[in-house]
Amino acid sequence: MAKRKHKQNNDNLMAQNKKARHDYSILETYEAGIVLTGTEIKSIRDRRINLKDGFVQIRNGEAYMVNVHISEYAQGNQINHDPLRNRKLLLHKKEIRKLGQATQDKGVTIVPLKVYLKSGFAKVLIGVAKGKREYDKRETIKRRDEQRTIERVMKRF
């Protein structure tokens, strides 16, 4: 099971990790459900989630999203959630095994790319990523700028 195609509307997009695509080369992506409490899903619907420093760990045959900040719900009472708690991801065993094997390689990690709503449920798009070096980042920026220039010139004709 190789790379999956993901269709999704931007109005359902709750958070996006733009820095991940800058810092890493994404090798393949997976869609996973997230185990959340009531106040967490309400905060996500308010778009009060930060994926910037997050990553995924595989422990005891289960996947956990670590270091993702979901702000406390404003109308929540004393039963509010911990903003930085580890959240379990819902994936098939075969996918978890494959992710675990991928992270054995040096320089490979799993990062959350997007959080979005799908049929009322919060889903996270995670990517198996290999870290870019500084010169790779500069090369990517240069290529993107050249592509924009080409598009701008083509638009005139």
FIBABA-438497 format. One record per residue (C-alpha): residue in one letter; chain; x, y, z. Coordinates in Angstrom, 2 decimals. Example, Ala and Ser with C-alpha at 12.3 -4.5 7.8 and 13.67 -1.06 7.14 Angstrom:
% FIBABA-438497
   resn   chain      east     north        up
      A       A     12.30     -4.50      7.80
      S       A     13.67     -1.06      7.14
% end
This chain:
% FIBABA-438497
   resn   chain      east     north        up
      M       A      0.00      0.00      0.00
      A       A      1.89      3.02     -1.27
      K       A      1.11      6.69     -1.04
      R       A     -2.59      7.43     -0.60
      K       A     -4.40     10.25     -2.37
      H       A     -6.22     12.60     -0.02
      K       A     -9.12     14.75     -1.14
      Q       A    -10.10     17.46      1.26
      N       A    -11.73     20.88      1.29
      N       A     -9.87     23.86      2.67
      D       A    -12.91     24.87      4.74
      N       A    -12.43     21.67      6.79
      L       A     -8.73     22.41      7.34
      M       A     -8.17     23.19     11.02
      A       A     -4.35     23.42     11.11
      Q       A     -1.41     22.99      8.77
      N       A      2.30     22.51      9.44
      K       A      3.91     24.57      6.65
      K       A      7.32     24.41      8.31
      A       A      7.37     20.61      7.96
      R       A      7.42     20.77      4.16
      H       A     10.26     23.31      4.38
      D       A     12.38     21.32      6.83
      Y       A     11.64     17.80      5.56
      S       A     11.21     15.83      2.35
      I       A      7.92     13.98      2.72
      L       A      8.35     10.39      1.52
      E       A      4.78      9.12      2.04
      T       A      1.62     10.20      3.86
      Y       A     -1.03      8.48      5.96
      E       A     -4.40      9.60      7.28
      A       A     -5.07      8.79     10.92
      G       A     -7.86      9.39     13.39
      I       A     -7.07     11.04     16.72
      V       A     -8.35      9.97     20.15
      L       A     -9.60     13.25     21.67
      T       A    -11.58     14.41     24.69
      G       A    -14.67     16.62     24.34
      T       A    -12.92     19.90     25.08
      E       A    -10.09     19.04     22.67
      I       A    -12.39     18.59     19.67
      K       A    -14.12     21.87     20.53
      S       A    -10.75     23.67     20.62
      I       A     -9.79     22.09     17.28
      R       A    -13.06     23.30     15.75
      D       A    -12.10     26.79     16.97
      R       A     -8.76     26.26     15.14
      R       A     -6.77     26.54     18.38
      I       A     -4.19     23.87     17.53
      N       A     -0.46     24.17     16.79
      L       A      1.38     21.39     14.90
      K       A      4.73     23.18     14.51
      D       A      6.85     21.16     16.98
      G       A      4.83     17.96     16.83
      F       A      5.99     14.49     15.85
      V       A      4.72     10.90     16.02
      Q       A      6.19      8.17     18.20
      I       A      5.58      4.42     17.89
      R       A      5.42      2.75     21.33
      N       A      4.23     -0.77     22.13
      G       A      2.61     -1.19     18.73
      E       A      0.65      2.06     19.03
      A       A      1.19      5.48     17.44
      Y       A      1.12      8.64     19.56
      M       A      1.18     12.28     18.47
      V       A      3.59     14.11     20.78
      N       A      4.21     17.81     21.43
      V       A      1.12     19.05     19.55
      H       A     -0.47     21.95     21.40
      I       A     -4.28     22.08     21.57
      S       A     -5.26     25.12     23.64
      E       A     -7.67     24.72     26.52
      Y       A    -11.30     25.29     25.60
      A       A    -12.40     28.76     26.72
      Q       A    -15.84     27.64     27.96
      G       A    -14.44     24.47     29.57
      N       A    -14.65     24.03     33.33
      Q       A    -12.13     22.36     35.67
      I       A    -12.38     19.17     33.58
      N       A    -10.42     20.86     30.78
      H       A     -7.65     18.91     29.01
      D       A     -3.85     19.18     29.26
      P       A     -2.74     21.19     26.17
      L       A      0.42     19.11     25.48
      R       A     -0.73     15.58     26.33
      N       A      0.22     12.69     24.07
      R       A     -2.69     11.73     21.80
      K       A     -3.17      8.24     20.44
      L       A     -3.53      7.91     16.66
      L       A     -5.90      5.43     15.07
      L       A     -4.11      3.46     12.35
      H       A     -4.16     -0.12     11.10
      K       A     -1.59     -2.47     12.66
      K       A      0.07     -2.98      9.29
      E       A      0.48      0.80      8.88
      I       A      1.91      1.17     12.39
      R       A      4.38     -1.64     11.71
      K       A      5.41      0.02      8.43
      L       A      5.85      3.41     10.16
      G       A      7.93      1.78     12.91
      Q       A     10.24      0.22     10.33
      A       A     10.56      3.52      8.45
      T       A     11.73      5.38     11.58
      Q       A     14.56      2.87     12.10
      D       A     16.48      4.63      9.30
      K       A     18.72      7.51     10.33
      G       A     17.25     10.97      9.75
      V       A     13.68      9.70      9.21
      T       A     10.83     10.86     11.42
      I       A      7.04     11.07     11.31
      V       A      5.50     14.55     11.42
      P       A      1.88     15.76     11.44
      L       A      1.18     17.81      8.30
      K       A     -2.48     18.77      8.58
      V       A     -5.44     18.41     10.91
      Y       A     -8.86     18.55      9.29
      L       A    -12.45     17.48      9.83
      K       A    -13.85     14.62      7.78
      S       A    -17.46     13.55      8.35
      G       A    -17.37     15.35     11.70
      F       A    -14.27     13.52     12.93
      A       A    -10.83     15.09     13.38
      K       A     -8.23     13.47     11.14
      V       A     -4.49     14.10     10.94
      L       A     -2.38     13.70      7.82
      I       A      1.01     12.38      8.94
      G       A      4.07     12.14      6.75
      V       A      7.15      9.95      6.85
      A       A      9.81     12.61      6.49
      K       A     13.55     12.78      5.93
      G       A     15.32     15.91      7.15
      K       A     16.62     18.36      4.55
      R       A     20.03     19.94      4.75
      E       A     20.43     23.72      4.50
      Y       A     21.51     23.61      0.85
      D       A     18.47     21.45      0.00
      K       A     16.19     24.10      1.53
      R       A     17.84     26.83     -0.52
      E       A     17.50     24.71     -3.67
      T       A     13.77     24.22     -3.00
      I       A     13.23     27.96     -2.52
      K       A     15.19     28.72     -5.70
      R       A     13.15     26.20     -7.73
      R       A      9.86     27.60     -6.39
      D       A     10.88     31.19     -7.26
      E       A     11.88     30.13    -10.78
      Q       A      8.54     28.35    -11.22
      R       A      6.66     31.49    -10.12
      T       A      8.64     33.61    -12.60
      I       A      7.85     31.17    -15.43
      E       A      4.14     31.19    -14.53
      R       A      4.12     34.99    -14.40
      V       A      5.71     35.24    -17.86
      M       A      3.36     32.59    -19.31
      K       A      0.35     34.45    -17.92
      R       A      1.22     37.52    -20.03
      F       A      1.00     35.52    -23.28
% end
